[in-house]
Amino acid sequence: MRQRLRSLRAHPMARRPGEDGFALSPRARGIGGWVAALLLVLGIAVVVGVLGGEGTPTGTTPSGSSPPVDGTAITFGTAIDPATGQVAEAARVDRFMAGDTFAYSVAPTGTVPDAVYVEVRRTGGAADETIQEPAEAQILPDPDTIAFTVPTDDLLAVFGAGSYLMLIYADPAGEPIAEGPFELVSADVNPSTSP
C-alpha cells in the first residue's frame, strides 16, 4: 500500500484514462485552445467597436462636416447637364483645348458640403507639383451637387499645357473626397496626333 501511494506522489499529474470522467485528446485540446483564442479576439473587437476609442471611428466623419464621397472619381467634360447637374454623358472628355468649356462634377452619395476646396497638381513632370493649393473655398452654384465650369483659356493662361490631377476636399485639412486626372492642350497641338 505504501508503495502504491509513493508511486502516485511521484507522478501527481498522471491519471488513468477515464479516471476524471472527461478526457480530451491532445488534438482536441489544441483545437479548443485555438477556438477559445479566436473567441477572445472577436470579443475584444466587439467591445472596442461598441464602446469606441478615442478619435473618430474609421469610415465616419466628425459631426459638422459630412463629405459626400470618399475616393470618388471626378467626371470631366465640356458641358453640365441641367437636368442632372452633372457633366453631360455626351460631353465627357478629359482633354481640353483653347476655346473649350472645362466642366467637372462629382456625383453626390451623401450630404453635399456648402463649399469645396480644389487642389490641382501637375503630373506630367519628373515629380508631381502642386500648382493650386486647396486654400480658397469654392461655393457650389447648385447646392445639390459638386459641379463647376470655367473657360479652358483661363486654365491654360494660369496652368499652361500639361497633365494634371484635381483633388476636391470638403475640408482642406482632411482627405480628398474626389480626384481625377485631366489634360490641357495648347492651341498649337493637334489633338488627333498628340499622345
Beta strands, then each sheet from edge to edge (+ up, - down):
strand 1: 72-73
strand 2: 75-77
strand 3: 95-97
strand 4: 101-106
strand 5: 115-122
strand 6: 129-132
strand 7: 137-139
strand 8: 146-151
strand 9: 162-169
strand 10: 178-185
sheet 1: 1+ 10+ 3+
sheet 2: 1+ 10+ 9- 5+ 6-
sheet 3: 1+ 10+ 9- 5+ 7-
sheet 4: 2+ 4- 8+
end
